[in-house]
Amino acid sequence: MADENTEKQKNGGTETEGEVKNKPDAGGGEAPKGSEKQQETKKEQGKEKQETSNDKIEKEISEDNNSGNGKINIEKLTLKEAQILLKQYIEDVETLEKAMIKAQAAIAETKNDYLRARADCENVKRHKAEEVNSAYCDGKLEAVTKVLPIGDSLDWALKMPMEEKTKEGIELLLKKYHESLVQIGITEFSPEAGSAFDPKTAAAVMQVEPENDKEKHGTVKQVYGRGFKLGDKIIRYAQVSVIK
């Protein structure tokens, strides 16, 4: 025991190298928690420092760009400054591309609205023109329908016995009547006796028995009244008799 104490005294009361190595850590062999927090704090400080440095470089580049003629001397830029400047340009290009896409979409929408409005106007214009033309034709048909019986009466009057001067006067009136119809677009038509009866242009007022073998079934026997049409529209069918 005295020898052990003497040995410790010779070593200055300190522990030997083996004892230090074999001595367990105060935290039971684990690294102190304070060291992890210190490392995280150092990382955050380094990141903030880097961001501050980047902001400072961007500010300097912006000041250089706004001063003088606005040109940047690329040869004097450091690698870090060039990277930051390139990043700014990329962001500006992306912003411009987004703005261009938005503007193109607005232009396309405006063009579509214009085309739709133009088509609507053309449709309204066409419909109104059709309505006006239809109203005009209807009015003309109504007027002509009321005038046609006058011509029929003049035709029948010519078949009656009368003085020559009276007959000439009626013929002049009838001629003027037909000229007036032509001027407003009314045309006359009349099927010929012996032709096939066409229900699309004539109306059968009666059916008669055939008088001989030449008269065939379904043919026109006699025309009692001419037909009239306005353009392609028939306003009065020809009045005929048909052979049974």
C-alpha positions as CSV (number, residue, x, y, z in Angstrom):
1,M,0.0,0.0,0.0
2,A,2.8,2.4,0.8
3,D,4.4,1.5,-2.5
4,E,1.2,2.5,-4.4
5,N,1.0,5.8,-2.7
6,T,4.7,6.5,-3.4
7,E,4.0,5.7,-7.1
8,K,1.1,8.2,-7.2
9,Q,3.2,10.8,-5.5
10,K,6.0,10.3,-8.1
11,N,3.5,10.9,-10.9
12,G,2.4,14.1,-9.3
13,G,-0.8,12.7,-8.0
14,T,-2.1,12.3,-11.6
15,E,-3.7,9.3,-13.2
16,T,-1.7,7.1,-15.5
17,E,-2.4,7.0,-19.3
18,G,-4.1,3.7,-19.0
19,E,-6.4,4.9,-16.3
20,V,-7.4,7.9,-18.4
21,K,-8.2,5.7,-21.4
22,N,-10.2,3.3,-19.3
23,K,-12.1,5.9,-17.5
24,P,-15.8,6.1,-18.7
25,D,-17.2,9.4,-20.0
26,A,-19.2,11.5,-17.7
27,G,-22.2,11.2,-20.0
28,G,-22.1,7.4,-20.1
29,G,-20.1,7.2,-23.4
30,E,-22.5,9.6,-25.4
31,A,-21.4,13.0,-27.0
32,P,-22.6,16.0,-25.1
33,K,-25.9,17.5,-26.3
34,G,-24.5,21.0,-26.3
35,S,-22.1,20.1,-29.1
36,E,-25.0,19.2,-31.5
37,K,-26.7,22.6,-30.8
38,Q,-23.5,24.4,-31.4
39,Q,-23.0,22.7,-34.8
40,E,-26.6,23.6,-35.8
41,T,-26.0,27.1,-34.7
42,K,-22.8,27.4,-36.7
43,K,-24.6,26.0,-39.8
44,E,-27.4,28.6,-39.4
45,Q,-24.9,31.4,-38.9
46,G,-23.0,30.2,-42.0
47,K,-26.2,30.1,-44.1
48,E,-27.2,33.6,-42.9
49,K,-23.8,34.8,-43.7
50,Q,-23.9,33.3,-47.2
51,E,-27.4,34.8,-47.8
52,T,-26.2,38.2,-46.6
53,S,-23.2,37.9,-48.9
54,N,-25.4,37.0,-51.8
55,D,-27.7,39.9,-51.1
56,K,-24.8,42.3,-50.9
57,I,-23.4,41.0,-54.2
58,E,-26.9,41.3,-55.9
59,K,-27.1,44.9,-54.6
60,E,-23.7,45.8,-55.9
61,I,-24.6,44.3,-59.3
62,S,-27.9,46.2,-59.4
63,E,-26.1,49.5,-58.5
64,D,-23.5,48.9,-61.2
65,N,-26.3,48.1,-63.7
66,N,-28.3,51.2,-62.9
67,S,-25.2,53.5,-63.0
68,G,-23.5,54.8,-66.0
69,N,-24.7,53.4,-69.3
70,G,-26.3,50.3,-67.7
71,K,-23.7,47.9,-69.0
72,I,-21.9,45.3,-66.9
73,N,-18.3,44.6,-67.3
74,I,-18.3,40.8,-67.4
75,E,-14.6,40.5,-67.3
76,K,-14.5,42.1,-63.8
77,L,-17.2,39.8,-62.4
78,T,-16.2,37.0,-60.0
79,L,-17.5,33.5,-60.4
80,K,-20.0,34.1,-57.6
81,E,-21.2,37.4,-59.1
82,A,-21.6,35.8,-62.5
83,Q,-23.7,33.0,-61.0
84,I,-25.9,35.4,-59.1
85,L,-26.2,37.6,-62.3
86,L,-27.1,34.5,-64.3
87,K,-29.8,33.6,-61.8
88,Q,-31.3,37.0,-62.0
89,Y,-31.4,36.8,-65.8
90,I,-33.1,33.4,-65.7
91,E,-35.7,34.7,-63.2
92,D,-36.3,37.8,-65.5
93,V,-36.7,35.5,-68.5
94,E,-39.2,33.3,-66.7
95,T,-41.2,36.3,-65.6
96,L,-41.3,37.6,-69.1
97,E,-42.3,34.2,-70.5
98,K,-45.2,34.0,-68.0
99,A,-46.3,37.5,-68.9
100,M,-46.1,36.7,-72.6
101,I,-48.2,33.5,-72.1
102,K,-50.8,35.5,-70.2
103,A,-50.9,38.2,-72.9
104,Q,-51.2,35.7,-75.7
105,A,-54.2,34.1,-73.8
106,A,-55.8,37.5,-73.4
107,I,-55.3,38.2,-77.1
108,A,-56.8,34.9,-78.1
109,E,-59.8,35.4,-75.9
110,T,-60.3,38.9,-77.3
111,K,-60.1,37.6,-80.8
112,N,-62.6,34.9,-80.1
113,D,-65.0,37.4,-78.5
114,Y,-64.6,39.6,-81.6
115,L,-65.3,36.7,-84.0
116,R,-68.4,35.6,-82.0
117,A,-69.7,39.2,-81.9
118,R,-69.1,39.5,-85.7
119,A,-70.9,36.2,-86.4
120,D,-73.8,37.3,-84.2
121,C,-74.0,40.6,-86.1
122,E,-74.0,38.8,-89.4
123,N,-76.7,36.4,-88.3
124,V,-78.9,39.3,-87.0
125,K,-78.3,41.2,-90.3
126,R,-79.2,38.1,-92.4
127,H,-82.3,37.3,-90.3
128,K,-83.5,40.9,-90.5
129,A,-83.0,41.0,-94.2
130,E,-85.0,37.8,-94.5
131,E,-87.8,39.2,-92.3
132,V,-87.9,42.4,-94.4
133,N,-88.0,40.5,-97.7
134,S,-90.6,38.0,-96.3
135,A,-92.8,40.9,-95.1
136,Y,-92.4,42.7,-98.5
137,C,-93.4,39.5,-100.4
138,D,-96.3,38.8,-98.1
139,G,-97.6,42.4,-98.6
140,K,-97.2,42.1,-102.3
141,L,-99.0,38.7,-102.4
142,E,-101.9,40.1,-100.4
143,A,-102.2,43.1,-102.8
144,V,-102.0,40.9,-106.0
145,T,-104.4,38.4,-104.6
146,K,-107.0,41.2,-104.3
147,V,-106.3,42.5,-107.8
148,L,-106.4,39.1,-109.7
149,P,-110.2,38.9,-109.7
150,I,-110.3,42.2,-111.7
151,G,-108.3,40.5,-114.5
152,D,-110.6,37.5,-114.4
153,S,-113.6,39.8,-114.8
154,L,-112.0,41.5,-117.8
155,D,-111.2,38.1,-119.4
156,W,-114.9,37.0,-119.0
157,A,-116.1,40.4,-120.3
158,L,-114.2,39.9,-123.6
159,K,-116.2,36.7,-124.2
160,M,-119.5,38.5,-124.0
161,P,-121.1,40.1,-127.1
162,M,-120.4,43.9,-127.2
163,E,-119.6,46.8,-129.4
164,E,-116.2,46.9,-131.1
165,K,-115.1,50.1,-129.4
166,T,-116.1,48.7,-126.0
167,K,-114.1,45.5,-126.8
168,E,-111.1,47.6,-127.7
169,G,-111.3,49.5,-124.5
170,I,-111.5,46.3,-122.4
171,E,-108.5,44.9,-124.3
172,L,-106.4,48.0,-123.6
173,L,-107.3,47.7,-119.9
174,L,-106.5,44.0,-119.8
175,K,-103.1,44.7,-121.5
176,K,-102.3,47.4,-119.0
177,Y,-103.3,45.0,-116.2
178,H,-100.9,42.3,-117.4
179,E,-98.1,44.8,-117.9
180,S,-98.5,46.0,-114.3
181,L,-98.3,42.4,-113.0
182,V,-95.1,41.8,-114.9
183,Q,-93.6,45.0,-113.4
184,I,-94.1,43.8,-109.9
185,G,-92.7,40.4,-110.7
186,I,-95.9,38.4,-111.3
187,T,-95.8,35.9,-114.1
188,E,-98.8,34.0,-115.7
189,F,-98.8,30.4,-116.6
190,S,-101.5,28.2,-118.1
191,P,-101.5,24.4,-118.9
192,E,-102.4,23.4,-122.4
193,A,-105.5,21.3,-123.1
194,G,-104.6,17.7,-123.5
195,S,-101.5,18.0,-121.2
196,A,-101.1,15.8,-118.1
197,F,-102.7,17.3,-115.0
198,D,-100.1,18.6,-112.6
199,P,-101.5,19.2,-109.1
200,K,-98.4,21.3,-108.3
201,T,-99.5,24.0,-110.7
202,A,-103.2,23.5,-111.3
203,A,-106.4,22.9,-109.4
204,A,-109.1,20.7,-110.8
205,V,-112.4,22.5,-110.5
206,M,-114.3,19.6,-112.0
207,Q,-113.9,16.2,-113.7
208,V,-115.6,15.4,-117.0
209,E,-116.2,12.2,-119.1
210,P,-114.0,11.7,-122.2
211,E,-115.8,12.6,-125.4
212,N,-113.6,10.3,-127.7
213,D,-110.7,7.9,-127.6
214,K,-108.1,10.6,-127.9
215,E,-109.0,12.1,-124.6
216,K,-107.0,10.2,-122.0
217,H,-107.6,9.9,-118.3
218,G,-105.9,12.5,-116.1
219,T,-105.4,15.1,-118.8
220,V,-106.6,18.7,-118.9
221,K,-109.8,19.2,-120.7
222,Q,-110.3,22.9,-120.4
223,V,-108.6,25.9,-118.7
224,Y,-111.0,28.2,-116.8
225,G,-108.4,30.5,-115.2
226,R,-104.7,31.2,-115.6
227,G,-102.3,30.6,-112.8
228,F,-100.0,33.2,-111.3
229,K,-96.7,33.0,-109.4
230,L,-94.2,35.4,-107.8
231,G,-90.8,34.1,-108.5
232,D,-91.0,30.4,-107.8
233,K,-93.9,30.7,-105.4
234,I,-97.4,30.0,-106.8
235,I,-99.9,32.6,-105.6
236,R,-102.8,31.1,-107.5
237,Y,-103.2,27.7,-109.2
238,A,-104.5,27.4,-112.7
239,Q,-108.2,26.4,-112.7
240,V,-108.9,23.5,-115.1
241,S,-111.2,20.6,-115.7
242,V,-109.8,17.1,-115.8
243,I,-110.9,14.0,-117.8
244,K,-112.0,11.1,-115.6
